[in-house]
Amino acid sequence: MDSKQILIPFWKVQSIGNDFVLIHWSDFLERVTNENGDAEALVREFAIQACDRKFGIGSDGLLTLQIAEGTLAVRMFNPDGTEDFCGNGLRCAAQHAFNEGWVTESFNMVHRGQLVPTSIADGKVSTVIGVADYTPEKVPHKNGELFNQTVWSGMDSGMPLSLFGSALTTGSTHVVIPTFALPDDDGFRSISSKIEVDPLFPERTSVIWSHELEPMKLEIRIWERGVGETQGCGTGSSAAATDYLRRKSQGGTVEVINPGGTVYVTMRAWNAPIMLQGVAVSVYSGHFRFRTPVTVVKDIG
């Protein structure tokens, strides 16, 4: 079947520099299908095209939203079409739904099968994203629990290197590496890209380099699986804060400075539910020409 171009309405949104293309799921289904009605394959292809920074809109991911009985269903796809859990994406989705009048100041979202209590006040979005988990099967990785021990050994610039840190999931898989200083560009890109695809992590992993500026205040640098370096990561900020609090055997609010902005991560204890708070902004909106062999259900002309 020849390729067709279908206009899909979208919004460009961002939180602490983590940017997304956002679409309404009903808009997408209304406008495109294929011979097999395979909406799943189509939305992954849409993510690949729309997130492309050279030939598409450009973003760190695609968000799809739909509302049913007061609950907002959110999905996030990486630029390679894989699906993942996303803390910053949740805040962007929540703020958009609030702006659209779909929800009030307090509501629930569902993301990757998880219920996410959400509130909006004073220009900030707060989400409770569940409890961090170091269980190897949940992270996942092929080893015993990795907490404050060697998480990667390999070669970099011709030299052997071992890194200490932790592997955990806060809805998405992360390796957290505490450091006395964040790595330079070459080291960050070279080592992070190797850790992402290490066979120890069968579903790949994001890599969070974390530096304590002062008590309860961290700065991080983020390598996101399926994306590369990003300006912000909500689940990564949560992972860095969780690991920090676990090493201190305490709870509290940790200020986490991402390259693109700051979020606040609050837990009664490191193994308690995580509340993530930050801002989300709508940048612009438009229509994207989705190029795929499809049968047109309805175009918007």
N, C-alpha and C positions, 0 to 999 in steps of 0.2 A: 504493500500500500504506500502511496506517495506521502511524503511528509506534509503535514498541515501546520498552520500557525494559528494558535488559539489564544485570544487575549484573556489573561487571568488577572483580576484585580489583586493588588498586594499593598502592604504597608511595610516600610523600612523602619525598624525599631532597634534600639540599642540600650544596653545597661552596662555601665562602666567600660564602655568600648567594645563589649561583646555584642556584635551586630547580627541581626536576623532579618530575613525576608519572612513576613507573616501573611498567611492567607486564611480565609474562611473555608472550612472543609466543604460546606454546602456549595459555595461558589465553584470550587474545583470539580466536584461531582457533577454539577449542573452543566458544565461546559465541555468536559472531556470524558471520553471512555475509549476503549479499543475493541477489537473484534471479540475478545474474550471477557470484556468488562473488567480488566485487571487493574483496578484503581491503585493497588499497592505498588505494582511495577511502575505505573505512571507517576505517582507522587515521588518516588525515588528518582526517577529520571528528571522530574521537574526540579527537585532539589539540586541535582548536579548542574543543570543549566542555569537556574536562577542564582545559585551561590557563586558561580564563576565570576571572578573579579576582572577578567579580561573581556569576556563576551556576554556576560549576564549582568545582573544587578550588582552582585558582589556581597557576600556575607559569610559569617562563620557558621550559619545553619539556616534551616527552614523550619518555621513553626506553623502548624495547622491547628485551627481552633474550631470547636463547635460547642454549643450550649444545649443542655437537656435537663429539664426539671431543676434549674438553678445551679447545676454543677457544670463547670467548664472543663471539657475534655481537651487536653493539650498533647500534641506529639511534636518531637523535634528530630530532624534529620540532618546529619552532617553533610558537608559539601561532597562527600563521596557516595551519598545515598544511604548510608547506614543510619539506623535509628538509635537514639541514646536518651538518657535522662539529663536534664539541663536546669540548673538553678537560676541562672540569669534569664533563660528563656521563659521560665515560669513567671518571673516578675514582669517581663515584657508582655506576656500573654494576659496577665492579670490587669495590668494598667490599660491595655487595649480594650479588654472586655468592659472595664469600668468606664472608659471614655465612650464606648459604644452604647452604654446604658443597659448592657446585658446583666450586670450584677450590681449589688450595692457595696457598701464599705467592708462587709464581712461575708465570705462565701467559701465554698470548697472547690478545689480543682482535682482532676484525676489525671495522673501522668505516669505512664508505664505501669499501670495497674495499682498505683499508690495514691491514696487520698491525701491531699495537701491542703490543710486549713490555711486560709489566706485573709489578710486584712490590709486596708489601704487607709492611711491617715497622714496628714501633714506632708504630703508629697512623697511619702515613702511606702514601699510595698514590703510586707512581712509575710514570709511563708515558713511553714513548719514542714521540713522535708524528711522527717523520720530519723532513725538512729544509724550512726556509722557502724560498719561491720568489718572486722579483720579476718573473718572466717575464710580460709583459703577457697572453699567451694563457692562462696558468695562473691569474692572479689572479681573474678576468679584468678587463681594462679596455682602452679604445680609444685607447692611446697608446704611446709608447716606455716603457722602464723608468722608473718613478717612484721615485727614491731621493733623499731630501734635496733636493727641489725643489718647485715649486708643484704641489699636488695638487688644489686647488680655488680657483676664483675666482667670485665672485658678489656679490649684494647682501645685506646684513644691516642691519636697522633703517634702511633707506634709504641706506646708505653702501656704496660698493664695498669689497670685502675679498678679499685673496689669502692663502692659507695654505700654508706650507711643511711638507713631511713626506714620507711614503713610502707606497706601495701594495704590499702583499705578501699572500701566502697562507701560513698555517700549518695548512692543512687547511680553513680558512674564510677568506673575504676580509676584509682589514682595511686601513683607512687609519690610519696612525700619525702623530700630530701632536705633536712635542716642543714643550713650552711652558716658560716661566719660572714660570708659575703656572697651576693648573688653572682652567678658565673658571667663571664664576658660572652659576647655574641657567638664567637666561634665554638667555645666550649659548650655553651648552652645548646646550640643547634646540633652539634655533632653527637654529644652524649645523649641528649633527650630523644633524638630520632632513633638511636640504637635501643634505648630502653623501651620505647613504644612498641617495637616489634620483636622484642626478645621472646624466645620460645617459652619462657617461664609464664608469660601472660597470653593464653590462647585467644583471648578476645582483644588483644592489644591493651595498652594502658596510657592514660595521660600522665604527665610528669610535672610535679609542682615543686619548685625550688623555693625554700622558705627561710627567711632571715628575720630573727627577732631584733627589732629596733629598740624596744624597751619592754618592760613587763606588760603583757596582754596587747601587744602591738606588733604585727608582723608585716613584712613586705614580701611579695611573692613574684615569681616569674613562671609563666605557664606554657607548657607544651601540651596541646590538646590532641588526643588521638583522632585521626581522620581529618585534622585541620592543620596542625602545626602550631606556631606561636600565636597566641591570642592575647588581647589586651585585658580580658577579664574572664573569670570562671567562678560561678557561684558554688558548684559542687566542689571545685578545687579549693576555693577559699574555706569551705566547710571542712574539707579533709585536712588542710593545713592547721586549722584551729583545733579540730578534734585531736590530732596527733600531738599538738602542742600541749593541750590540756591533759591528755593522758600521761604524757611524760612528767607533768607537774602534779598529777593525781588531784585535780581540782576541776571545778566548773567556773562559769562566769561568761563575760562578754569579751570577745577578742576582736579588735579592730584589724582588718586585713586590707592592706593597701595593694591593689592590683595595679598594673601599669596604666589602666584606663580609669581608675577611680577606686573608691573605698566601699566596702561592705562591712556589716557588723554581724558576727556569729555568736549566738548565745545558747548555752547549754547549762543545765543544773549540774551536770557531771559529763565527763567525756563520752559516757555510754547512755546519755539521755537524749530525747528528741532535740533536733537542731532547729533553731529559729534563725533564718537568714533574712537580713533587712538591708534594703538599698533602694535606689531610684531606678526608674525605667522611663524612656523617652521615645516618642514617635518622631521620626525624622522627616519623612515624606511619604507620599502614596502615589500610586500610578497603576499602569497595566503592563504586564510582561507578555511578550509573544513567545508562547511555549511551542517549540518545534518538535513534533512527534507524530508518527503515523497513528492517527486516531479517527474515530467517527465523531463528528461534531454533533453534540446534543443541542447546544444553544450558544451562539456567539453573541457578543455584546456590541458589535459594530462600532 
